[in-house]
Amino acid sequence: MALKKSQLKVGDVHEEVVVENLSRGLIVMYAGTSGDYNPLHSDEVYTTQVAGYPSVFAHGMLTMGLTGKMLTNYVGDGRLTKYGVRFTNQVWPGDTLTAKATVAEVRDDEVDLTLETVNQDGKTVVTGNATARIDA
């Protein structure tokens, strides 16, 4: 069901958990789907001993995609007209991510949203903005 202008006001918040206990398997599956085989996302030895990170970590675009899942659940499929994010922290195996969209502006046929995705510790991993078509 598509959002209607009459249902929205500035400050409204939609929030949902987009992944619980992120698995290494999901990270590897994303690598295969995206074609991004950077060893930082799948090779524990390389990531810890060569690159100096504590573990492999998720692709930024995987986190963006999970945040986008929340957006389409909220505004409906095919309604997004703009979507952009900034990656602020890494996402690690085992993380649980909660994505939130806050209504920033409501116009006749569009809504502007600010976005934030946080991990289980409340640390922001993604910020961003989106615009979606709405019904009158």
N, C-alpha and C positions, 0 to 999 in steps of 0.2 A: 504494500500500500504506500503510495507516494505521500510525502509531506505536503501539508497545506499551509498557506500563509497564516491562516487563522489559528493554527496550532502552535505557532512559534512566537517567542519573544526573546529579545536580547538577554543574554545571561542563562538561557536554558542549557542544560548539560545532558548529553547522552554519553554513557560510559559502559564499557564491557571488557571482560577478560578475553583477550584474543589468543593467548596460548598459556597453558599451564605446564610447568616443568619442561621447558623446551628441550627436545632430545637432540642428541648428536645426529641421529638418523634423519630427522627433519632437515637439519643443516646440510647434510650430505645430499639428501634428495633435492633440496633447493639448488645446490651446486650443479647437479645433473640437469635439472630443468632449465636453469638460467645459462648454463655453459660457463659459469664462473668457477674455475677449478683452482683458484688461488689456494695454496697450501695452508694459509692462515686459517682457513675454514674447515680443514679436514685432517691435516697432518700434525698430530700432537707433538711429535719429536721436533719437527721443523719449527713449529710455533713456539714451543717452550725453550728449546736449546739454541736455535739460530736467531729467531726474531725476538726472544726475550719476553714473551707474553705468558701469563699464567696458564693459559689453555687456548684451544681453538675458540673461535667466536663466530657469531652469526653474521651473514652478509647484511649490510645496511639495507639493501633492497628487499630482503626477506622481512625485516622489521617494517619497512614502508608498506609492503604488501599486507602484512598482518593488520597494520593501522588502517589500510584501505578497506579491509574486510569489515571493520567496525563502521566505516563511513557508508559503505553500500548497504549494510544492515540497517543503518539509520535513515539514509535519504532515499534508498531504493536503487535498483540496478539501472544503469544507463542515465543517471541523473547528474553525475559529477561533470562539471565543465572545466574546473581547475583543481589541481591537487599538487602541492609541493611540500617537501619536508627538509629539515636539517637534522643530521645525525649528531647527537650530543654526547652519547656514551655508548660503549660496546655492550652487546647482548651476549650473554654466556650460556652454555648448556646448563639446564636446570632453572633458568629464569622463568618467572611467570610475568607476563606483560598485560597491563591494563591500558586501554586506549580510551581517550576522552575527546569529545567534540563539544565546543562551547559556541553558542550562537553569538556572533559578533554584530551582524547587521541583517535585517530582513527587508528585502525590496519586493516589488510587485511579483516578480517571477523568479527570484533567486534569493538564496541565503548564503551569507559568508560565515565560515566557521573557523575557529582557531583550534589547533590540535595539540595534544600532548599524550605521549605514551610513556608510562613509567614501569619500572620493574618492581618486584616484590618488596624492595626496600624503599620505595618511593623515589628512587633516582630516575630523573628524566633521561630517556634514551632517544626520543624523537620529539621535535616540535614542528609545527607546520600550519598551513592554511589550506582551506578548500572552499570552493564555491559549487553550489548545486542548484539545479532548476527545482522550483517548487510550484505547486498548483495554487491558483488564486483562492 
